[in-house]
Amino acid sequence: MTVDVLREPTRADRRARAAVAVLFLTNGALFANLLPRYPQIKDDLGIGNAAYGLAVAAFPTGAIVAGLAAGVLVRALGSARVAVLGTLLTGAGVLAAGVAGSPALFAAALFLAGAMDAITDVAQNAHALRVQRRYGRSIINSFHAIWSIGAVTGGAMAAGAIALDLSRGQHLLVSGVVFGAAACVALRYCLPGPDTGPTVEEATAAGHDPGQGQGGGAVSRRTAYLLTALVLIATAGTLVEDAGNSWATLYLSDSLDASVTLAACGFIALVGAQFIGRLIGDRLVDRFGQRQVARAGGIVVAAGMGLALAVPTVPGTILGFAAAGFGVATLVPAAMHEADELPGLKPGSGLTIVSWLMRLGFLCSPPVVGLVADATSLRVGLLVVPLAGLLVILLSPVLRARRT
């Protein structure tokens, strides 16, 4: 395990950090503009819960199909260019999904958006870890906090567009142009150079041996076990996120009879609380260790959403989604960071594998919840959220304890 050495960031480092923050912001905002529109799309297309769940699953399916291509593209074009290109294509897919006239076109557009989102995700995290190495301390949670700001911004934009009675085409075209332009401007200030691992300059600045951690040998059983556990922890986080993405608005509007505008608050509460958790995440991890933070987060998820489902009310459910978002705030960043440092793996391999496989949560959750909802109720289907919290509690011992 390497030990980071604090150093004063240069002006270029600070600009690069701001640029990566913009990329995370745009990535969070683009898809979030579409999510509150899901109930309208479902009604306009005239599909049931199971068919809706299968259509929504096209997004993570596209992510899984394209996920492993991200490493090749990053090595060929550079992480910053790949992140910006993926952002532009994600916006195009989101717009196509919003104006789709059939379930097949809706699913196809989500497939494209998911594929591009997966590539963007790996590329922007790869560039974020480059910037983190330049800083010599943990800043990865702050980038994911910015992603949550983007998601809240996108959800609020969608709620405002609904209140103003804007068509989905008008609304999603504006969001795509605005956030696509922001990503293009950010590209100018990203770090130059290759993305095949830490450069000598970056490793030296962070106090690392440039030859360390390159891996390439046989992967030990312990490394394989740890990588599997990290994938499951990240997947638990995505299961909870998907509950907010795909079902929060629908559950509040259909099952609890909330208004369309109020129903959007479930998703906004989840990503808003997730933002707060990520904003303070680096300090919590430094003080208590990732293991304790993850264990406490699992308890918050299981207890908060479990209580909300046991006693269903609109305010209680919104608070339950907020508790779920806060509880999983640091899980995906922690899993990505620790996977990237596993012995026996080349730089970027652990990050790519976790980012790729964790999307199984997004793939499996919508159709499973939809099938359970059709067979019983959506309230029962959302039990996946407290169960994910219990899984995190069970697997938290594999995470890093507090440093002394």
Rosetta blueprint (number, residue, H / E / L):
1 M L
2 T L
3 V L
4 D L
5 V L
6 L L
7 R L
8 E L
9 P L
10 T L
11 R H
12 A H
13 D H
14 R H
15 R H
16 A H
17 R H
18 A H
19 A H
20 V H
21 A H
22 V H
23 L H
24 F H
25 L H
26 T H
27 N H
28 G H
29 A H
30 L H
31 F H
32 A H
33 N L
34 L L
35 L H
36 P H
37 R H
38 Y H
39 P H
40 Q H
41 I H
42 K H
43 D H
44 D H
45 L H
46 G L
47 I L
48 G L
49 N H
50 A H
51 A H
52 Y H
53 G H
54 L H
55 A H
56 V H
57 A L
58 A H
59 F H
60 P H
61 T H
62 G H
63 A H
64 I H
65 V H
66 A H
67 G H
68 L L
69 A H
70 A H
71 G H
72 V H
73 L H
74 V H
75 R H
76 A H
77 L H
78 G L
79 S H
80 A H
81 R H
82 V H
83 A H
84 V H
85 L H
86 G H
87 T H
88 L H
89 L H
90 T H
91 G H
92 A H
93 G H
94 V H
95 L H
96 A H
97 A H
98 G H
99 V L
100 A L
101 G L
102 S L
103 P H
104 A H
105 L H
106 F H
107 A H
108 A H
109 A H
110 L H
111 F H
112 L H
113 A H
114 G H
115 A H
116 M H
117 D H
118 A H
119 I H
120 T H
121 D H
122 V H
123 A H
124 Q H
125 N H
126 A H
127 H H
128 A H
129 L H
130 R H
131 V H
132 Q H
133 R H
134 R H
135 Y H
136 G L
137 R L
138 S L
139 I L
140 I H
141 N H
142 S H
143 F H
144 H H
145 A H
146 I H
147 W H
148 S H
149 I H
150 G H
151 A H
152 V H
153 T H
154 G H
155 G H
156 A H
157 M H
158 A H
159 A H
160 G H
161 A H
162 I H
163 A H
164 L L
165 D L
166 L L
167 S L
168 R H
169 G H
170 Q H
171 H H
172 L H
173 L H
174 V H
175 S H
176 G H
177 V H
178 V H
179 F H
180 G H
181 A H
182 A H
183 A H
184 C H
185 V H
186 A H
187 L H
188 R L
189 Y L
190 C L
191 L L
192 P L
193 G L
194 P L
195 D L
196 T L
197 G L
198 P L
199 T L
200 V H
201 E H
202 E H
203 A H
204 T H
205 A H
206 A L
207 G L
208 H L
209 D L
210 P L
211 G L
212 Q L
213 G L
214 Q L
215 G L
216 G L
217 G L
218 A L
219 V L
220 S L
221 R H
222 R H
223 T H
224 A H
225 Y H
226 L H
227 L H
228 T H
229 A H
230 L H
231 V H
232 L H
233 I H
234 A H
235 T H
236 A H
237 G H
238 T H
239 L H
240 V H
241 E H
242 D H
243 A H
244 G H
245 N H
246 S H
247 W H
248 A H
249 T H
250 L H
251 Y H
252 L H
253 S H
254 D H
255 S H
256 L L
257 D L
258 A L
259 S L
260 V H
261 T H
262 L H
263 A H
264 A H
265 C H
266 G H
267 F H
268 I H
269 A H
270 L H
271 V H
272 G H
273 A H
274 Q H
275 F H
276 I H
277 G H
278 R H
279 L H
280 I L
281 G H
282 D H
283 R H
284 L H
285 V H
286 D H
287 R H
288 F H
289 G E
290 Q H
291 R H
292 Q H
293 V H
294 A H
295 R H
296 A H
297 G H
298 G H
299 I H
300 V H
301 V H
302 A H
303 A H
304 G H
305 M H
306 G H
307 L H
308 A H
309 L H
310 A H
311 V L
312 P L
313 T L
314 V H
315 P H
316 G H
317 T H
318 I H
319 L H
320 G H
321 F H
322 A H
323 A H
324 A H
325 G H
326 F H
327 G H
328 V L
329 A L
330 T L
331 L H
332 V H
333 P H
334 A H
335 A H
336 M H
337 H H
338 E H
339 A H
340 D H
341 E L
342 L L
343 P L
344 G L
345 L L
346 K L
347 P L
348 G L
349 S H
350 G H
351 L H
352 T H
353 I H
354 V H
355 S H
356 W H
357 L H
358 M L
359 R L
360 L H
361 G H
362 F H
363 L H
364 C H
365 S H
366 P H
367 P H
368 V H
369 V H
370 G H
371 L H
372 V H
373 A H
374 D H
375 A H
376 T L
377 S L
378 L H
379 R H
380 V H
381 G H
382 L L
383 L L
384 V H
385 V H
386 P H
387 L H
388 A H
389 G H
390 L H
391 L H
392 V H
393 I H
394 L H
395 L H
396 S H
397 P H
398 V H
399 L L
400 R L
401 A E
402 R L
403 R L
404 T L
